[in-house]
Amino acid sequence: MVFFAAALSALVAFAAASPVAPRSTFAIGQTLTTTSGVIKGHAAKNRTEVSEYLGIPFAKPPVGDLRWKAPVKYVGDAPIDASKYSADCAAKFQSPDLAVGLSDANVPGIILLTELMQLGHQTSEDCLTLNVWTKPQTGEKGKAVLVWIFGGGFATGNSANPIYNGEFIADNEDVVVVSFNYRLGVFGFPGIPGVDGFEQNPGLLDQRAAIEWVRDNIAAFGGDPKRITIFGESAGGASVDFYSYAWTKDPIVSSMIAESGSVSSFADPQPKDNIGFWDVAAKALKCPTAKENPKSSVDCVRAKNTEEILEAAKTENPLQAVLGHFGPTIDNKVVFSDYTERSKSGNFIQKPLMNGNNDWEAGLFILIGEGAKIKISPKIWDVFNAAVFTCPIQRAANARANNKVLNYRYRYFGDYPNTYLQSNNKGAWHTAEISQIFGTTEAVTAAKNTPSEAKLSTFMQKAWTSFAKDPASLQKAPFNFPQYNAADANAPTLIALGGSANETHKMVAPFQWDVYCDPISSLTSTIPGGIQAAINNVAAGGELGVPGLKTDELPDMKPAPFWTYSGDA
């Protein structure tokens, strides 16, 4: 048995190292039979050897009596023309004026940001669809599958975003790529407890339903249902982590990648908070509040149309929407109140995890805040950067390492001219890594990658897909990534990505960022709801500073940069 396993590993390694060769006569976009029906695809626009299948329904439209219920599996036998994306899930996001304070705005970066903010897209409650990119005619017979979960604060986002186009990575790396929609905002995370048949977190249940569809159908697309990796960023990264605690008895997935998000990235999701948001909307709709009568409130609001509910539930402040409006709420089914205890005991899916965050996540939120005419102390943004991203990522990585689960941890520093938000960009802002992983920066911005950027994008695509194929392979050349060491913050086990014209990566010690985690945790624990809730209050009132947080008590949290971008060789 040991010999067979070793032989199989050697065969897989040889296949991975060998040129991708023709494997079958799979016709581009050929018709496939799935549980959703007979699916007809087409050639992808840019990589015409890739078959693209768009807008495949995986659940019944969650409308009428199905609104706020768990998704109901879509089963059909009729032909489906999978030639275009479905509508995005219903959302109403108040966009900031991106020109405010940006006399030095960088057009390619603003194009990326505009796409990420989902501006001008058609939305509908009939949106529970997924998309597949595959190239079964070459390479492995059963390819590793990467399933993307988009971010957007659980308030906005979509799978149709061109930044998330899976054709490039499917073509380059011999994998199957899947993306899907899930319910957002008040439709995905209403939060009210105590109403039969009413789910507090249907958006997270949509994610599970999509992953079940992948398990049941991906073999028809040339994918391996035993090698499914979920990966996501921001709210999508947090969704990956939520999933890891919710589905321990039937994981489906073989590994996970969480970018800039974890279960502790968001403020403590108490039901009372979402009830407050719900009741504001209910009053605007002239319905009973949940505090008065939860069932009557739900029945009344359910009778309203989509636009009425969106209008009643919206927040005028984009920073508040991103940082903490309707979102995951403790229901003790898929969102829990005891993540610290679960982490200590290893009560999560014990499958390999790669996680990390960007060096200057706050850069995006500062820009959104400026667009909404909100000014917050730079030191508070430093705390935000650590408290919402660096330290939650550290805790998630520590939980895996302490329970002897394979984990890699990274920090992304990539900062390039076609991703700058402003000409004097200050670092890798929140979401800046996504287009490098998908290989879509040039296609979306129409601005060329620099040579070092192109090299980094190729490296990251290979790292992410190699992890999906075999997580342990990242410990070998050309990566040579060590497992993250939670016991020694001085050990060079943090993977630093980007930031140098000469190197794609190097290994560094995490202590220079993690050293702030304990004091910040102690400091922000005195603020009700934590630093996010505090900034949320500022966003709502437009006041300077954060009540309860004295900026003169904050440490200087800017480690000396160990890489400096100095042009491209």
Secondary structure as UniProt FT lines:
FT   HELIX           2..17
FT   TURN            28..29
FT   STRAND          32..34
FT   TURN            35..36
FT   STRAND          37..40
FT   STRAND          42..43
FT   TURN            48..49
FT   STRAND          51..57
FT   HELIX           64..66
FT   TURN            67..68
FT   STRAND          79..81
FT   STRAND          88..89
FT   TURN            98..101
FT   TURN            103..104
FT   HELIX           107..116
FT   TURN            117..120
FT   STRAND          123..124
FT   STRAND          129..134
FT   TURN            136..137
FT   STRAND          143..149
FT   TURN            153..155
FT   TURN            159..160
FT   HELIX           162..164
FT   HELIX           167..173
FT   STRAND          176..180
FT   HELIX           185..188
FT   TURN            196..197
FT   HELIX           202..217
FT   HELIX           218..221
FT   STRAND          223..233
FT   HELIX           235..246
FT   STRAND          255..259
FT   TURN            263..264
FT   HELIX           271..284
FT   TURN            285..286
FT   TURN            290..292
FT   HELIX           294..302
FT   HELIX           306..313
FT   HELIX           318..324
FT   HELIX           339..345
FT   STRAND          353..358
FT   TURN            359..361
FT   HELIX           362..371
FT   TURN            372..373
FT   HELIX           378..384
FT   HELIX           385..390
FT   HELIX           391..402
FT   TURN            403..404
FT   STRAND          407..412
FT   TURN            417..419
FT   TURN            423..424
FT   TURN            430..433
FT   HELIX           434..438
FT   HELIX           441..445
FT   HELIX           451..469
FT   HELIX           471..475
FT   TURN            477..479
FT   TURN            489..490
FT   STRAND          494..497
FT   STRAND          505..508
FT   HELIX           511..514
FT   TURN            515..516
FT   HELIX           517..524
FT   TURN            525..526
FT   TURN            528..529
FT   HELIX           530..541
FT   TURN            547..548
FT   HELIX           551..553
//
